Amino acid sequence: MIILDTSFLYSFLNKNDANHNKAVELMNKIISRKFGKPIIFEYVIDELFTLMINKQPFSYIEKVIDLILIIIITTIIPNEIIYEERKIFKYVFYIFYHGL
């Protein structure tokens, strides 16, 4: 098992990050299950979105939400639960950026 942390995920998702290429190489190993099953704790997702809110546009955050949910779908949670979570994430971030 390998636990994915906030800084790794942010570097992987941000092409402008100094560690992006290293993170991509590591993610390829993680995807091939070289280290076992990848785990992302809920607080890591919260930290990632908090970090991104201050640095990225809403459209980028939408794409990241989809990617994170794909990772979760492929590792732990049934699709029908993820579908509802995706709608909630997008609604919350839309409100954050655009107001009610």
ZIBELBEL-V578253 format. One line per field, one symbol per residue. phi: phi as a letter, one per 40 degrees, with the letter a starting at -180 (. if undefined). psi: psi as a letter, one per 30 degrees, with the letter a starting at -180 (. if undefined). Layout:
phi->???
psi->???
//
This chain:
phi->.bccbccccccccbccccbdccccdccdccccgdbgccbbcdcccdccccccdcbbcdcccdccdcccccdcdcbbbcdcccdcccccdccccccdcbgc
psi->kkkkleeeeeeefjffkfgeeeeeeeeeeeeggegakkkjlefeeeeeeeeeefflleeeeeeeeeeeeeeeefeekkeeeeeeeeeeeeeeeeeeefl.
//
